[in-house]
Amino acid sequence: MFPTISLVQEIGLAVLIVAALAWVLGLGHMLWDARFHHPEPGAYEGVAVIPAQRSAATHPMESVELTEAEEEAFAGLIRTIPLR
């Protein structure tokens, strides 16, 4: 094909071109599907991202008794968090 490069380089170039073409086709297919395929809002049947919060009564190891000073320190820490 090219007189100035070796056969191994030509094979490498062909593999690189095929990989780039497959990547471009895959990207185009993914973007095409994302553009025209919109699932129904309530159609998601997977696992919830954040599990439901359990109450402290479910297991005694899931609750911690805080002293008055710890509660005040925690409340002060929460007040420093900007609410946006």
Backbone hydrogen bonds, N-H to C=O, Kabsch-Sander energy under -0.5 kcal/mol:
donor,donor_aa,acceptor,acceptor_aa,energy
5,I,2,F,-0.8
10,E,6,S,-1.9
11,I,7,L,-2.3
12,G,8,V,-2.5
13,L,9,Q,-2.5
14,A,10,E,-2.2
15,V,11,I,-2.6
16,L,12,G,-2.4
17,I,13,L,-2.3
18,V,14,A,-2.4
19,A,15,V,-2.5
20,A,16,L,-2.4
21,L,17,I,-2.3
22,A,18,V,-2.4
23,W,19,A,-2.3
24,V,20,A,-2.4
25,L,21,L,-2.5
26,G,22,A,-2.5
27,L,23,W,-2.7
28,G,24,V,-2.5
29,H,25,L,-2.5
30,M,26,G,-2.4
31,L,27,L,-2.6
32,W,28,G,-2.4
33,D,29,H,-2.4
34,A,30,M,-2.2
35,R,31,L,-1.6
36,F,32,W,-1.8
37,H,33,D,-2.2
38,H,36,F,-0.8
43,A,40,E,-1.5
58,T,55,S,-1.5
59,H,56,A,-0.6
62,E,59,H,-1.7
63,S,60,P,-1.0
66,L,64,V,-0.5
71,E,67,T,-2.3
72,E,68,E,-2.2
73,A,69,A,-2.4
74,F,70,E,-2.5
75,A,71,E,-2.4
76,G,72,E,-2.3
77,L,73,A,-2.1
78,I,74,F,-2.5
79,R,75,A,-1.9
80,T,76,G,-0.9
80,T,77,L,-0.6
81,I,77,L,-0.5
81,I,78,I,-1.1
84,R,82,P,-0.7
